């Protein structure tokens, strides 16, 4: 297939994929995907709000069951993902420049590592503090 036909095919495919998107009020979203996600989220929230003790027991049972039956899958998936990333990084695919040949990095390598480290520490602190407060019921002057 020559370049013009390939480009025409890509434009047609893109138009077909995005033809049913909701594009009002500054949104550009797929309604089916958004509605299914919203229904699932509202369903889980409703389930937890109606009977928190039963929901905690149910989620705990599902968690322990998944861990018992599929722990091997979690371990294999993580290890294969790590091997895949290392192989990709060390192969010719690891040399692909994002942004094109003339693109210059906005930040230095040190800055990138500093941002990654800060984000990791930040999410660790945030999730640990707020989850522990939620689990233990500490309100900190808001009760």
MODELLER restraints for C-alpha pairs under 7 A, 6 or more apart:
rsr = mdl.restraints
at = mdl.atoms
rsr.add(forms.Gaussian(group=physical.xy_distance, feature=features.Distance(at['CA:20:A'], at['CA:30:A']), mean=6.86, stdev=0.5))
rsr.add(forms.Gaussian(group=physical.xy_distance, feature=features.Distance(at['CA:21:A'], at['CA:28:A']), mean=6.08, stdev=0.5))
rsr.add(forms.Gaussian(group=physical.xy_distance, feature=features.Distance(at['CA:21:A'], at['CA:29:A']), mean=5.22, stdev=0.5))
rsr.add(forms.Gaussian(group=physical.xy_distance, feature=features.Distance(at['CA:21:A'], at['CA:30:A']), mean=4.62, stdev=0.5))
rsr.add(forms.Gaussian(group=physical.xy_distance, feature=features.Distance(at['CA:21:A'], at['CA:31:A']), mean=6.33, stdev=0.5))
rsr.add(forms.Gaussian(group=physical.xy_distance, feature=features.Distance(at['CA:22:A'], at['CA:28:A']), mean=5.48, stdev=0.5))
rsr.add(forms.Gaussian(group=physical.xy_distance, feature=features.Distance(at['CA:22:A'], at['CA:29:A']), mean=5.32, stdev=0.5))
rsr.add(forms.Gaussian(group=physical.xy_distance, feature=features.Distance(at['CA:22:A'], at['CA:30:A']), mean=6.21, stdev=0.5))
rsr.add(forms.Gaussian(group=physical.xy_distance, feature=features.Distance(at['CA:22:A'], at['CA:31:A']), mean=6.20, stdev=0.5))
rsr.add(forms.Gaussian(group=physical.xy_distance, feature=features.Distance(at['CA:23:A'], at['CA:29:A']), mean=6.81, stdev=0.5))
rsr.add(forms.Gaussian(group=physical.xy_distance, feature=features.Distance(at['CA:47:A'], at['CA:55:A']), mean=6.76, stdev=0.5))
rsr.add(forms.Gaussian(group=physical.xy_distance, feature=features.Distance(at['CA:48:A'], at['CA:55:A']), mean=5.40, stdev=0.5))
rsr.add(forms.Gaussian(group=physical.xy_distance, feature=features.Distance(at['CA:88:A'], at['CA:94:A']), mean=5.54, stdev=0.5))
rsr.add(forms.Gaussian(group=physical.xy_distance, feature=features.Distance(at['CA:133:A'], at['CA:139:A']), mean=6.95, stdev=0.5))
